[in-house]
Amino acid sequence: MYALYTAASLVALVLVYAPAAVVRRLIRGVPLNMRARLGLGGAPRRRGVRAGWLHAVSVGEAITAAPLIEGLRRLCPERSLVVTTVTETGAKIVRERYAGLARHRFFPLDLPWATRRFVASLDPAFLVCMETELWPNMLRTLAARGVPVMIANGRISDRSYRRYRLLRGFMGPLLADVRVFAMQSAEDARRIIALGVSPERVVVTGNIKNEPLPDTTGSADLWRRLLGFGPGQRVWIAGSTHRGEEEAVLDAHRVALQEYPDLRLVIAPRHPERAPEVLGLVAGRGWPAVRRSELGRGRNPSAVVVLDTVGELAPIYAVADVVFVGGSLVDFGGHNMLEPALRRKPVLMGPYTQNFRESAALLESVGAAVVVEDGPRLGRELARLLSDPGLRAKIGEAGYGAVAARHGAVSETLDLVSRFLVPGDRP
C-alpha cells in the first residue's frame, strides 16, 4: 500500500503539482522552494539538541497555533522549535509572527527519500501536527526513528471521513504511527476511532479557536484609523468569500445602503490572489474600491475595501458591526465563524457549514448566528441588525459567552504534549 501511495504521489507530482507550481511562479511570482520541498537546506540545528516540531499546513493553522507555539516554548525551553508549513502564505505568517520563538521550514514532499532527508536534518524530538494532517511516508519515517507524533486540534470533515473509510485497510497501520489524537469534538473522536484508532489514544480537548482573546478595543480603534473609517461609522465585513458569494454580498450591500448611506464594506476573499476579480465585481456595480495593501496612497472614503493581505482578517473583524462568514453560501463547507464571535460580533452565514458543524451549531443554539440562503435574505438580515445596536450587542455577547465557556483546549493539549511526547522535559 505504501508503494502504491508513493507511485500515485509521483504521478501527481509530475502531472499536477509541478505544472501548477511553475504556473504560480510565472504568473504570481510564488517561489518554488524546490530544495526545501525535497528535504534539503534549512538552518543547521544546534549540536546535541533535538528540535521540537509543529506542523501547520497553511495560514489558518499557523495563526491558530500561536498559543501552542508559546506553550511549547515554555514547556521545552532548551529545545529549538521549528514550525513547518506547506504554503508560502503560511510561511509568511510564521516568519513574521513567531520570529524569536521558532524558525520556519517547508514541509517536504511526502516521498520516502525526501521525508528521510528532512527528518535526518531536523532530528525532531516530537511532532505536533495541527488538525488532521496525515502524510503516510512522513509518519512512517518518524515511526522508524521512534519520534512520537500527536494530532492537535484534530477534526475530520464529512468529505475526509468518506474518503478515509474507503481506505480503512490502509488507515489502520497509518494511524498506528500517531501516539495521541487530541480531537475537537466527540464526533471527531468517534470518527477517528471508527477508522481504527484505539480509544485510549483519543482525547476530546475542544477547539483551540475557542480560546478567549485579550481586550480588542484598542485593536478596533487602530484598524478603524488604518482602514479610513470614522468613529461610529457603520461597517460590515464579508470574510473568507469564494467565487459566487461576492455577488450576493454586493447585492446585500446595495440593499443596506438605501437605508444606511454611510455604511462601509470590507470584502476578504478566501484567496487573496482573487482580489483583482473582486475589485472588478465592485467596479461593475459603479462603486469605488481599493486594495487593503494600497490604503496608504489615499482613497475615496466611500470605497469598498478588498482585503488582499494575509493574516489580517481576524483582527479586522474587531471594527465590524456585522460579519458574514463565507464559504457557506456556496458549498465549500464554511470557514471559521468563531473568530468574529470571540470579538462579540453577530454572525451571518450560509447553509453550507459542514466543515464547522459544531461551531455553527453552538452559535445558532444561543442566537449568535443567523443562517441566510441567498443575497436578498443576507441583505434583509444585515439591515435588521444594523437598525438595532442593542440587538447586535446582545447577540455578540451571547456568541462570545458560548465560545469562551468552552475554552481550555490549549492547556489540555499542552498537558497531552507533556505526558505523551516530552515526559523527560516536563518540569
ZAKE-185378 format. One record per residue: residue in three letters; x, y, z of N, C-alpha, C in turn. Coordinates in steps of 0.1 Angstrom, whole numbers, padded with zeros to 4 digits, always signed. Layout:
<rs>
ALAXYZXYZXYZ;...
</rs>
This chain:
<rs>
MET+0008-0012+0000+0000+0000+0000+0009+0013+0000;TYR+0020+0012+0008+0028+0024+0008+0035+0026-0006;ALA+0038+0015-0013+0044+0016-0026+0034+0022-0036;LEU+0022+0017-0035+0011+0023-0044+0009+0038-0041;TYR+0009+0041-0028+0007+0055-0025+0019+0064-0030;THR+0031+0059-0028+0042+0066-0033+0042+0068-0048;ALA+0039+0057-0055+0038+0058-0070+0027+0068-0074;ALA+0016+0068-0068+0005+0077-0071+0010+0092-0068;SER+0017+0093-0057+0022+0107-0054+0032+0112-0064;LEU+0040+0103-0070+0050+0107-0080+0042+0111-0093;VAL+0032+0103-0096+0024+0107-0108+0017+0121-0106;ALA+0012+0123-0094+0005+0136-0091+0016+0147-0091;LEU+0028+0144-0086+0038+0154-0086+0042+0159-0101;VAL+0043+0149-0109+0047+0152-0123+0036+0159-0131;LEU+0024+0153-0130+0013+0158-0138+0005+0169-0133;VAL+0005+0171-0119-0004+0181-0113+0005+0192-0106;TYR+0012+0187-0095+0019+0197-0086+0029+0205-0094;ALA+0038+0199-0101+0049+0206-0107+0044+0216-0117;PRO+0035+0213-0127+0030+0223-0136+0023+0234-0129;ALA+0015+0231-0118+0008+0242-0111+0018+0251-0104;ALA+0028+0245-0099+0038+0253-0092+0045+0262-0102;VAL+0048+0257-0113+0055+0266-0123+0046+0277-0128;VAL+0033+0274-0130+0023+0285-0133+0023+0295-0123;ARG+0022+0291-0110+0022+0301-0099+0034+0309-0099;ARG+0046+0303-0102+0058+0310-0102+0058+0321-0114;LEU+0054+0317-0125+0054+0326-0137+0044+0337-0136;ILE+0032+0334-0131+0021+0344-0131+0021+0352-0118;ARG+0023+0346-0107+0022+0353-0094+0035+0355-0087;GLY+0046+0349-0092+0059+0351-0086+0061+0343-0073;VAL+0052+0332-0071+0054+0324-0059+0066+0315-0060;PRO+0075+0316-0051+0087+0308-0052+0084+0293-0052;LEU+0093+0285-0059+0091+0271-0060+0096+0264-0047;ASN+0107+0269-0041+0113+0263-0029+0115+0248-0031;MET+0120+0244-0043+0122+0230-0045+0132+0223-0037;ARG+0143+0230-0033+0153+0224-0024+0146+0220-0011;ALA+0138+0230-0006+0132+0227+0007+0121+0216+0006;ARG+0114+0216-0006+0104+0206-0008+0110+0192-0009;LEU+0123+0191-0013+0129+0178-0014+0137+0175-0001;GLY+0135+0183+0010+0141+0180+0023+0155+0185+0024;LEU+0159+0193+0015+0173+0199+0015+0173+0213+0022;GLY+0185+0217+0026+0186+0230+0032+0181+0231+0046;GLY+0178+0243+0050+0174+0246+0064+0186+0250+0072;ALA+0183+0258+0082+0194+0263+0091+0200+0251+0099;PRO+0213+0251+0101+0219+0240+0109+0213+0239+0123;ARG+0210+0227+0128+0205+0226+0141+0216+0227+0152;ARG+0212+0230+0164+0222+0231+0175+0227+0217+0178;ARG+0240+0216+0179+0246+0202+0181+0241+0197+0194;GLY+0236+0184+0194+0232+0178+0206+0218+0181+0211;VAL+0211+0190+0204+0198+0195+0208+0188+0191+0198;ARG+0179+0182+0201+0169+0178+0192+0158+0188+0192;ALA+0151+0190+0180+0142+0201+0178+0128+0196+0182;GLY+0120+0206+0187+0106+0204+0188+0100+0209+0175;TRP+0090+0201+0170+0084+0204+0157+0069+0205+0157;LEU+0064+0216+0152+0050+0218+0150+0047+0220+0135;HIS+0037+0213+0130+0033+0215+0116+0020+0221+0115;ALA+0019+0232+0107+0007+0240+0104+0006+0242+0089;VAL-0003+0235+0082-0002+0234+0068-0003+0248+0061;SER-0011+0257+0066-0013+0270+0059-0016+0281+0069;VAL-0022+0292+0064-0024+0304+0072-0032+0302+0084;GLY-0044+0296+0082-0053+0294+0093-0047+0286+0104;GLU-0041+0275+0101-0034+0266+0111-0023+0274+0118;ALA-0015+0281+0110-0004+0289+0116-0008+0299+0126;ILE-0019+0306+0123-0025+0316+0132-0030+0309+0145;THR-0038+0298+0143-0044+0291+0154-0034+0285+0163;ALA-0022+0282+0158-0012+0275+0166-0004+0285+0175;ALA-0007+0298+0175+0000+0307+0183+0002+0304+0198;PRO-0010+0300+0205-0008+0297+0219+0000+0284+0221;LEU-0001+0275+0211+0006+0262+0213+0021+0265+0211;ILE+0025+0273+0202+0039+0277+0200+0045+0283+0212;GLU+0037+0293+0218+0042+0299+0230+0043+0289+0241;GLY+0033+0280+0242+0033+0270+0252+0044+0260+0251;LEU+0047+0256+0239+0058+0247+0236+0072+0253+0240;ARG+0073+0266+0237+0085+0273+0241+0087+0273+0256;ARG+0076+0274+0264+0077+0274+0279+0079+0259+0283;LEU+0073+0250+0277+0074+0236+0281+0087+0230+0278;CYS+0093+0234+0267+0106+0228+0263+0116+0240+0260;PRO+0120+0247+0270+0128+0259+0268+0142+0256+0262;GLU+0147+0244+0264+0160+0241+0259+0160+0236+0245;ARG+0149+0233+0239+0148+0228+0226+0146+0240+0216;SER+0152+0238+0204+0149+0247+0193+0135+0243+0188;LEU+0128+0252+0183+0114+0250+0179+0113+0253+0164;VAL+0108+0244+0156+0106+0245+0142+0092+0244+0138;VAL+0087+0253+0130+0073+0253+0125+0073+0251+0110;THR+0067+0240+0105+0066+0238+0091+0053+0242+0085;THR+0053+0246+0073+0040+0249+0065+0042+0243+0051;VAL+0031+0241+0045+0031+0237+0031+0031+0249+0021;THR+0023+0260+0025+0021+0271+0016+0031+0282+0019;GLU+0033+0291+0009+0041+0302+0011+0035+0313+0020;THR+0021+0314+0019+0015+0323+0028+0016+0319+0042;GLY+0015+0306+0045+0017+0301+0058+0031+0304+0063;ALA+0041+0303+0055+0054+0306+0058+0056+0320+0062;LYS+0049+0329+0055+0050+0343+0058+0045+0346+0072;ILE+0034+0340+0076+0028+0342+0089+0038+0337+0100;VAL+0044+0326+0098+0054+0320+0108+0066+0329+0109;ARG+0071+0334+0098+0083+0342+0099+0081+0356+0105;GLU+0069+0361+0103+0065+0375+0108+0061+0374+0122;ARG+0053+0364+0126+0047+0364+0139+0055+0357+0150;TYR+0063+0347+0145+0070+0339+0155+0085+0340+0155;ALA+0090+0351+0149+0104+0354+0150+0109+0355+0164;GLY+0119+0347+0167+0124+0347+0181+0118+0335+0189;LEU+0107+0330+0184+0101+0318+0191+0104+0305+0183;ALA+0103+0306+0170+0105+0294+0162+0111+0298+0148;ARG+0117+0289+0142+0122+0291+0128+0113+0283+0119;HIS+0113+0287+0106+0104+0281+0096+0111+0272+0087;ARG+0105+0261+0083+0109+0253+0072+0097+0248+0064;PHE+0099+0245+0052+0088+0240+0044+0086+0225+0046;PHE+0074+0220+0047+0072+0206+0048+0076+0199+0035;PRO+0083+0188+0036+0088+0182+0023+0077+0175+0016;LEU+0079+0172+0003+0071+0164-0004+0070+0150+0003;ASP+0058+0144+0003+0057+0131+0010+0062+0119+0002;LEU+0075+0120-0001+0081+0109-0008+0092+0103+0002;PRO+0094+0090+0002+0103+0084+0012+0117+0091+0013;TRP+0123+0093+0002+0137+0099+0003+0137+0113+0008;ALA+0126+0121+0004+0125+0135+0009+0122+0135+0024;THR+0113+0127+0028+0110+0127+0043+0122+0122+0051;ARG+0129+0112+0046+0140+0107+0054+0151+0118+0055;ARG+0154+0125+0044+0164+0135+0044+0160+0146+0053;PHE+0147+0150+0052+0142+0161+0061+0143+0158+0076;VAL+0139+0146+0079+0139+0142+0093+0153+0141+0099;ALA+0162+0135+0090+0176+0134+0095+0182+0147+0097;SER+0179+0157+0089+0185+0171+0091+0179+0178+0103;LEU+0166+0175+0105+0159+0182+0116+0161+0176+0130;ASP+0162+0162+0130+0163+0154+0142+0153+0158+0152;PRO+0140+0157+0149+0130+0161+0159+0128+0152+0171;ALA+0125+0158+0182+0122+0150+0194+0107+0146+0194;PHE+0099+0154+0187+0085+0151+0186+0079+0159+0175;LEU+0067+0156+0171+0059+0163+0161+0045+0166+0167;VAL+0041+0178+0167+0027+0182+0170+0021+0187+0156;CYS+0011+0180+0151+0006+0182+0138-0008+0189+0140;MET-0010+0201+0135-0022+0208+0136-0033+0202+0127;GLU-0045+0200+0133-0057+0195+0126-0053+0181+0121;THR-0060+0175+0112-0057+0161+0109-0049+0160+0096;GLU-0036+0163+0097-0027+0162+0085-0021+0148+0086;LEU-0024+0140+0077-0019+0126+0077-0011+0124+0065;TRP+0003+0123+0066+0012+0121+0055+0018+0108+0057;PRO+0014+0097+0049+0019+0084+0052+0034+0082+0053;ASN+0041+0086+0043+0056+0084+0043+0063+0092+0054;MET+0058+0104+0057+0064+0111+0068+0061+0104+0082;LEU+0049+0099+0084+0046+0092+0096+0054+0079+0097;ARG+0056+0073+0086+0064+0060+0086+0078+0063+0090;THR+0084+0074+0084+0097+0078+0087+0099+0081+0101;LEU+0090+0088+0107+0091+0092+0121+0090+0080+0130;ALA+0081+0071+0127+0079+0059+0135+0092+0050+0135;ALA+0099+0050+0123+0111+0042+0122+0122+0048+0131;ARG+0121+0061+0133+0131+0067+0142+0127+0069+0156;GLY+0115+0064+0159+0110+0065+0173+0105+0078+0177;VAL+0101+0087+0168+0097+0101+0171+0082+0101+0173;PRO+0078+0105+0185+0063+0104+0188+0056+0116+0181;VAL+0044+0113+0177+0036+0122+0169+0022+0124+0176;MET+0018+0137+0176+0004+0140+0181-0004+0148+0171;ILE-0016+0145+0169-0026+0153+0162-0032+0162+0172;ALA-0031+0175+0169-0036+0186+0178-0048+0193+0171;ASN-0058+0196+0179-0070+0203+0173-0076+0195+0162;GLY-0076+0182+0163-0079+0173+0152-0094+0174+0148;ARG-0097+0173+0136-0111+0172+0131-0111+0164+0118;ILE-0122+0158+0115-0124+0151+0103-0137+0155+0097;SER-0136+0162+0085-0148+0167+0078-0156+0155+0072;ASP-0168+0158+0068-0176+0147+0062-0169+0142+0050;ARG-0164+0150+0042-0157+0146+0029-0145+0137+0032;SER-0137+0142+0042-0125+0134+0045-0129+0120+0051;TYR-0139+0120+0059-0143+0108+0066-0148+0098+0055;ARG-0155+0102+0045-0159+0093+0034-0147+0087+0027;ARG-0138+0096+0024-0126+0091+0017-0118+0081+0026;TYR-0116+0085+0039-0108+0076+0047-0114+0062+0049;ARG-0128+0062+0049-0134+0049+0051-0132+0040+0039;LEU-0131+0046+0027-0128+0038+0016-0114+0031+0017;LEU-0105+0037+0025-0091+0032+0026-0089+0027+0040;ARG-0099+0022+0046-0098+0018+0060-0087+0007+0063;GLY-0085-0002+0053-0074-0011+0055-0060-0005+0055;PHE-0059+0006+0049-0046+0013+0049-0045+0023+0061;MET-0057+0028+0065-0057+0038+0076-0053+0032+0089;GLY-0056+0019+0092-0052+0013+0105-0037+0014+0107;PRO-0028+0009+0098-0014+0010+0100-0009+0024+0100;LEU-0015+0033+0092-0011+0047+0092-0014+0054+0105;LEU-0026+0052+0110-0029+0059+0123-0022+0053+0135;ALA-0017+0041+0133-0009+0035+0144+0004+0042+0147;ASP+0008+0050+0137+0021+0057+0138+0019+0070+0146;VAL+0007+0074+0150+0004+0086+0158+0001+0081+0173;ARG+0008+0088+0182+0007+0083+0196-0005+0088+0203;VAL-0010+0100+0200-0022+0105+0207-0029+0115+0197;PHE-0043+0114+0198-0051+0123+0190-0059+0132+0199;ALA-0057+0145+0198-0064+0155+0206-0075+0161+0196;MET-0087+0156+0198-0097+0159+0188-0106+0171+0193;GLN-0112+0178+0183-0120+0190+0187-0133+0186+0193;SER-0140+0175+0189-0153+0172+0194-0155+0157+0195;ALA-0166+0154+0202-0169+0140+0204-0171+0133+0191;GLU-0177+0140+0181-0180+0134+0168-0166+0131+0161;ASP-0157+0141+0162-0144+0139+0156-0137+0127+0162;ALA-0138+0125+0175-0132+0114+0182-0139+0101+0178;ARG-0152+0101+0176-0159+0089+0172-0154+0084+0158;ARG-0152+0094+0149-0148+0091+0136-0134+0085+0135;ILE-0125+0091+0143-0111+0086+0143-0110+0072+0149;ILE-0118+0069+0159-0119+0056+0165-0125+0046+0155;ALA-0135+0050+0147-0141+0041+0137-0131+0038+0126;LEU-0121+0046+0124-0111+0044+0114-0100+0035+0119;GLY-0101+0031+0132-0091+0021+0136-0082+0025+0148;VAL-0084+0037+0153-0076+0041+0164-0082+0036+0178;SER-0073+0030+0186-0078+0026+0199-0083+0037+0208;PRO-0094+0036+0214-0100+0047+0222-0090+0053+0232;GLU-0082+0045+0238-0073+0051+0248-0063+0061+0243;ARG-0061+0061+0230-0052+0071+0223-0060+0084+0218;VAL-0072+0085+0222-0081+0096+0217-0086+0104+0228;VAL-0084+0117+0228-0089+0126+0238-0096+0138+0232;VAL-0108+0141+0237-0115+0153+0232-0111+0165+0241;THR-0103+0174+0234-0098+0186+0241-0106+0198+0238;GLY-0115+0198+0228-0122+0210+0224-0113+0217+0213;ASN-0118+0229+0209-0113+0236+0197-0104+0247+0203;ILE-0091+0247+0198-0082+0258+0203-0087+0271+0199;LYS-0095+0272+0188-0100+0285+0183-0110+0291+0193;ASN-0115+0283+0203-0124+0288+0213-0117+0297+0224;GLU-0104+0298+0224-0097+0305+0235-0101+0320+0235;PRO-0105+0325+0246-0108+0340+0247-0097+0348+0243;LEU-0100+0360+0237-0090+0369+0232-0088+0380+0243;PRO-0076+0387+0243-0075+0399+0251-0084+0410+0246;ASP-0086+0420+0254-0095+0431+0250-0091+0437+0237;THR-0101+0438+0228-0098+0442+0214-0102+0457+0211;THR-0105+0464+0222-0110+0478+0219-0099+0486+0213;GLY-0087+0485+0218-0076+0493+0212-0073+0488+0197;SER-0074+0475+0195-0072+0470+0182-0083+0475+0172;ALA-0095+0476+0176-0106+0481+0168-0103+0496+0164;ASP-0099+0504+0174-0096+0518+0171-0085+0519+0161;LEU-0074+0511+0163-0063+0512+0154-0067+0508+0139;TRP-0075+0497+0138-0079+0493+0125-0088+0502+0118;ARG-0097+0509+0126-0106+0519+0120-0097+0530+0114;ARG-0087+0534+0121-0078+0545+0115-0071+0540+0103;LEU-0066+0528+0103-0058+0522+0092-0067+0521+0080;LEU-0080+0517+0082-0089+0515+0071-0096+0527+0066;GLY-0094+0538+0074-0101+0551+0070-0115+0552+0074;PHE-0120+0545+0084-0134+0546+0088-0134+0555+0100;GLY-0145+0564+0100-0147+0573+0111-0152+0567+0123;PRO-0151+0574+0135-0156+0569+0147-0171+0567+0146;GLY-0176+0555+0150-0191+0553+0149-0196+0550+0136;GLN-0188+0550+0125-0193+0547+0112-0196+0532+0111;ARG-0208+0529+0105-0212+0515+0104-0203+0508+0093;VAL-0199+0496+0097-0190+0488+0089-0195+0473+0090;TRP-0195+0467+0078-0197+0452+0079-0187+0445+0070;ILE-0184+0433+0074-0173+0426+0068-0178+0413+0062;ALA-0174+0410+0050-0176+0396+0044-0163+0389+0044;GLY-0161+0379+0052-0148+0373+0054-0147+0359+0047;SER-0136+0356+0041-0133+0343+0035-0143+0339+0024;THR-0146+0349+0016-0156+0346+0005-0150+0339-0007;HIS-0158+0331-0014-0154+0323-0025-0162+0329-0038;ARG-0157+0325-0049-0163+0328-0062-0178+0324-0061;GLY-0187+0333-0065-0201+0331-0064-0208+0337-0052;GLU-0200+0341-0042-0205+0347-0030-0204+0363-0030;GLU-0194+0368-0037-0192+0382-0037-0204+0389-0043;GLU-0210+0383-0053-0222+0389-0059-0233+0391-0049;ALA-0236+0380-0041-0246+0381-0031-0243+0391-0020;VAL-0230+0393-0017-0226+0403-0007-0228+0417-0013;LEU-0225+0419-0025-0227+0432-0031-0242+0435-0033;ASP-0250+0425-0036-0265+0427-0036-0270+0431-0022;ALA-0265+0425-0012-0269+0428+0002-0264+0442+0005;HIS-0252+0446+0001-0247+0459+0004-0256+0470-0003;ARG-0260+0467-0015-0269+0477-0022-0282+0479-0014;VAL-0287+0468-0009-0300+0469-0001-0298+0478+0011;ALA-0287+0475+0018-0285+0482+0031-0281+0496+0029;LEU-0274+0499+0018-0270+0513+0015-0283+0522+0014;GLN-0294+0517+0009-0306+0525+0008-0310+0531+0021;GLU-0308+0524+0032-0312+0529+0045-0300+0535+0053;TYR-0288+0530+0049-0276+0535+0057-0266+0539+0047;PRO-0267+0551+0041-0258+0555+0030-0243+0557+0034;ASP-0241+0557+0048-0227+0558+0052-0221+0545+0055;LEU-0228+0534+0052-0223+0520+0055-0211+0517+0047;ARG-0201+0511+0053-0189+0507+0046-0187+0492+0046;LEU-0181+0487+0036-0179+0472+0034-0165+0469+0032;VAL-0161+0458+0039-0148+0451+0036-0150+0437+0031;ILE-0145+0434+0020-0146+0420+0014-0132+0414+0015;ALA-0132+0402+0021-0119+0395+0022-0120+0382+0015;PRO-0116+0381+0002-0117+0368-0005-0108+0358+0002;ARG-0113+0345+0002-0105+0335+0009-0091+0334+0003;HIS-0090+0336-0010-0077+0335-0017-0074+0349-0021;PRO-0064+0356-0015-0061+0370-0018-0058+0372-0032;GLU-0053+0362-0040-0049+0364-0054-0062+0367-0062;ARG-0074+0365-0056-0086+0368-0063-0090+0383-0062;ALA-0082+0391-0055-0085+0405-0053-0088+0412-0066;PRO-0081+0411-0077-0085+0418-0090-0099+0414-0094;GLU-0102+0402-0093-0115+0397-0097-0126+0404-0089;VAL-0124+0405-0076-0134+0411-0067-0135+0426-0069;LEU-0123+0432-0072-0123+0447-0075-0131+0449-0087;GLY-0130+0440-0097-0138+0442-0109-0153+0440-0107;LEU-0157+0431-0098-0171+0430-0094-0177+0442-0088;VAL-0169+0448-0079-0173+0461-0072-0174+0472-0083;ALA-0164+0473-0091-0164+0484-0102-0176+0482-0111;GLY-0180+0469-0113-0192+0467-0122-0205+0472-0116;ARG-0205+0474-0103-0217+0480-0096-0216+0495-0096;GLY-0205+0500-0101-0204+0515-0101-0198+0521-0089;TRP-0192+0513-0080-0187+0517-0067-0172+0518-0068;PRO-0166+0527-0061-0151+0528-0059-0147+0516-0051;ALA-0135+0511-0053-0129+0501-0045-0114+0503-0044;VAL-0108+0497-0033-0094+0499-0031-0089+0486-0024;ARG-0077+0482-0027-0070+0471-0020-0065+0476-0007;ARG-0066+0467+0003-0060+0470+0016-0046+0474+0015;SER-0038+0467+0006-0024+0470+0005-0021+0484-0001;GLU-0031+0490-0006-0029+0504-0012-0036+0515-0004;LEU-0040+0512+0008-0047+0522+0015-0039+0534+0019;GLY-0026+0532+0020-0017+0544+0024-0016+0554+0013;ARG-0021+0552+0001-0020+0561-0010-0032+0571-0011;GLY-0041+0570-0001-0052+0578-0002-0063+0572-0010;ARG-0076+0574-0007-0087+0568-0014-0100+0575-0011;ASN-0109+0572-0019-0123+0577-0018-0128+0571-0004;PRO-0133+0579+0005-0137+0574+0018-0149+0564+0017;SER-0156+0564+0006-0168+0555+0004-0164+0542-0002;ALA-0151+0540-0006-0147+0529-0013-0149+0516-0005;VAL-0152+0505-0013-0152+0492-0007-0138+0487-0006;VAL-0134+0482+0006-0120+0477+0008-0120+0463+0005;VAL-0111+0459-0003-0108+0445-0007-0095+0440+0000;LEU-0097+0431+0009-0085+0426+0017-0077+0417+0009;ASP-0065+0422+0005-0056+0413-0003-0043+0410+0004;THR-0044+0411+0018-0032+0407+0026-0035+0394+0033;VAL-0025+0389+0040-0026+0376+0046-0025+0378+0061;GLY-0034+0371+0069-0033+0371+0083-0040+0383+0090;GLU-0047+0391+0083-0052+0403+0089-0067+0402+0092;LEU-0074+0393+0086-0089+0392+0087-0094+0391+0101;ALA-0088+0382+0109-0093+0380+0122-0093+0393+0131;PRO-0081+0400+0131-0081+0413+0139-0090+0424+0133;ILE-0092+0424+0120-0100+0434+0113-0115+0432+0117;TYR-0119+0420+0120-0133+0417+0125-0136+0427+0136;ALA-0127+0431+0144-0129+0440+0155-0137+0453+0151;VAL-0135+0458+0139-0142+0470+0135-0156+0468+0130;ALA-0160+0456+0128-0173+0453+0122-0185+0455+0131;ASP-0196+0459+0126-0209+0458+0133-0216+0445+0130;VAL-0214+0440+0118-0220+0427+0114-0209+0420+0106;VAL-0208+0406+0107-0199+0399+0099-0206+0387+0092;PHE-0203+0386+0079-0208+0374+0071-0195+0366+0069;VAL-0197+0353+0072-0186+0343+0071-0188+0335+0058;GLY-0179+0336+0049-0181+0330+0036-0178+0315+0035;GLY-0177+0309+0023-0176+0295+0021-0188+0288+0025;SER-0199+0295+0027-0212+0289+0033-0224+0292+0024;LEU-0224+0302+0015-0234+0303+0006-0232+0294-0007;VAL-0220+0291-0009-0216+0281-0019-0211+0269-0011;ASP-0211+0258-0017-0208+0245-0010-0193+0243-0008;PHE-0187+0251+0001-0173+0249+0005-0172+0244+0019;GLY-0183+0243+0026-0183+0238+0040-0181+0248+0051;GLY-0180+0261+0047-0179+0272+0057-0165+0274+0061;HIS-0163+0285+0069-0150+0289+0074-0152+0292+0089;ASN-0141+0297+0095-0141+0299+0110-0150+0310+0114;MET-0162+0307+0120-0171+0317+0125-0169+0320+0140;LEU-0159+0313+0146-0156+0316+0160-0148+0329+0161;GLU-0140+0332+0151-0132+0344+0151-0140+0357+0153;PRO-0151+0359+0145-0159+0371+0148-0167+0369+0161;ALA-0172+0357+0165-0179+0356+0177-0171+0359+0189;LEU-0158+0356+0189-0149+0359+0200-0146+0374+0201;ARG-0150+0381+0190-0149+0396+0190-0162+0403+0193;ARG-0172+0394+0197-0185+0399+0201-0193+0405+0189;LYS-0192+0398+0178-0199+0403+0166-0210+0393+0162;PRO-0222+0399+0158-0232+0390+0153-0228+0384+0139;VAL-0231+0371+0137-0226+0364+0126-0237+0360+0116;LEU-0235+0363+0103-0244+0358+0093-0236+0347+0085;MET-0243+0336+0081-0236+0326+0074-0246+0319+0065;GLY-0241+0312+0054-0250+0304+0046-0253+0291+0052;PRO-0260+0282+0044-0264+0269+0049-0253+0258+0049;TYR-0242+0261+0041-0231+0251+0039-0220+0253+0050;THR-0222+0247+0062-0212+0248+0072-0207+0235+0078;GLN-0208+0225+0069-0205+0211+0074-0191+0209+0079;ASN-0181+0217+0074-0167+0216+0079-0166+0222+0093;PHE-0176+0230+0097-0175+0237+0111-0189+0234+0117;ARG-0194+0222+0116-0207+0219+0121-0209+0222+0136;GLU-0199+0218+0144-0201+0220+0159-0201+0235+0162;SER-0192+0243+0155-0191+0257+0158-0204+0264+0153;ALA-0209+0261+0142-0221+0267+0137-0233+0264+0146;ALA-0234+0251+0150-0245+0247+0159-0244+0254+0172;LEU-0232+0256+0177-0230+0263+0190-0236+0277+0189;LEU-0231+0285+0178-0236+0299+0177-0251+0299+0174;GLU-0256+0290+0166-0271+0291+0164-0278+0288+0176;SER-0273+0279+0185-0281+0275+0197-0283+0286+0207;VAL-0274+0296+0206-0275+0307+0216-0280+0320+0208;GLY-0284+0319+0196-0289+0330+0188-0278+0340+0184;ALA-0265+0335+0183-0254+0344+0179-0251+0343+0164;ALA-0258+0335+0157-0256+0334+0142-0270+0332+0135;VAL-0271+0338+0123-0283+0336+0115-0279+0330+0102;VAL-0286+0320+0098-0284+0313+0085-0292+0320+0074;VAL-0285+0324+0063-0292+0331+0052-0290+0322+0040;GLU-0300+0322+0031-0299+0312+0020-0294+0319+0007;ASP-0295+0332+0006-0291+0339-0006-0289+0354-0004;GLY-0285+0361-0014-0282+0376-0013-0294+0384-0007;PRO-0306+0382-0012-0317+0390-0007-0319+0388+0008;ARG-0319+0375+0013-0320+0373+0027-0308+0379+0035;LEU-0296+0378+0029-0285+0384+0035-0287+0399+0037;GLY-0292+0405+0027-0295+0420+0028-0305+0423+0038;ARG-0316+0415+0039-0326+0418+0049-0321+0416+0064;GLU-0313+0406+0066-0308+0403+0079-0297+0414+0083;LEU-0289+0418+0073-0279+0428+0075-0286+0441+0080;ALA-0297+0445+0072-0304+0458+0076-0310+0457+0089;ARG-0316+0445+0093-0322+0443+0106-0312+0445+0117;LEU-0301+0439+0115-0291+0440+0126-0285+0455+0127;LEU-0283+0461+0116-0278+0475+0116-0287+0484+0123;SER-0300+0481+0122-0310+0490+0127-0311+0490+0143;ASP-0305+0480+0149-0307+0478+0163-0294+0476+0171;PRO-0287+0486+0175-0274+0484+0182-0276+0475+0195;GLY-0287+0476+0202-0289+0468+0214-0289+0453+0210;LEU-0296+0450+0199-0297+0436+0195-0283+0431+0191;ARG-0276+0439+0184-0262+0435+0180-0253+0432+0192;ALA-0254+0441+0202-0247+0439+0214-0251+0426+0222;LYS-0264+0424+0222-0269+0412+0229-0264+0399+0222;ILE-0266+0399+0208-0261+0387+0201-0246+0385+0202;GLY-0238+0396+0201-0224+0395+0202-0220+0389+0216;GLU-0226+0394+0227-0223+0388+0240-0226+0374+0241;ALA-0238+0370+0235-0242+0356+0236-0232+0347+0229;GLY-0227+0351+0217-0217+0343+0210-0204+0342+0217;TYR-0200+0354+0223-0187+0354+0230-0188+0345+0242;GLY-0199+0346+0250-0200+0338+0262-0201+0323+0259;ALA-0208+0319+0248-0209+0305+0244-0195+0299+0240;VAL-0188+0307+0233-0175+0302+0228-0164+0302+0240;ALA-0164+0313+0247-0154+0314+0258-0157+0304+0269;ALA-0169+0299+0271-0172+0289+0281-0166+0276+0277;ARG-0162+0274+0265-0156+0261+0261-0141+0262+0259;HIS-0135+0272+0266-0120+0274+0265-0113+0263+0273;GLY-0100+0262+0271-0093+0252+0279-0086+0242+0270;ALA-0088+0243+0256-0082+0233+0247-0067+0235+0247;VAL-0062+0247+0248-0048+0249+0247-0041+0242+0259;SER-0046+0245+0271-0039+0239+0283-0040+0223+0283;GLU-0052+0218+0278-0053+0204+0277-0044+0198+0267;THR-0042+0205+0256-0033+0200+0245-0019+0200+0250;LEU-0015+0211+0256-0001+0211+0262+0001+0201+0272;ASP-0009+0198+0280-0008+0187+0290-0005+0174+0283;LEU-0012+0171+0272-0010+0159+0265+0004+0158+0259;VAL+0009+0170+0254+0023+0170+0249+0032+0166+0260;SER+0030+0172+0272+0040+0169+0283+0039+0154+0287;ARG+0027+0148+0286+0025+0134+0291+0030+0124+0281;PHE+0027+0127+0268+0029+0117+0258+0041+0119+0248;LEU+0046+0132+0247+0056+0135+0238+0070+0138+0244;VAL+0069+0146+0255+0082+0150+0261+0082+0148+0276;PRO+0079+0136+0281+0079+0133+0295+0092+0136+0302;GLY+0103+0135+0295+0116+0138+0301+0118+0152+0303;ASP+0111+0161+0295+0113+0175+0296+0103+0182+0306;ARG+0094+0174+0311+0083+0180+0319+0089+0186+0332;PRO+0086+0198+0335+0091+0204+0348+0087+0197+0360;
</rs>
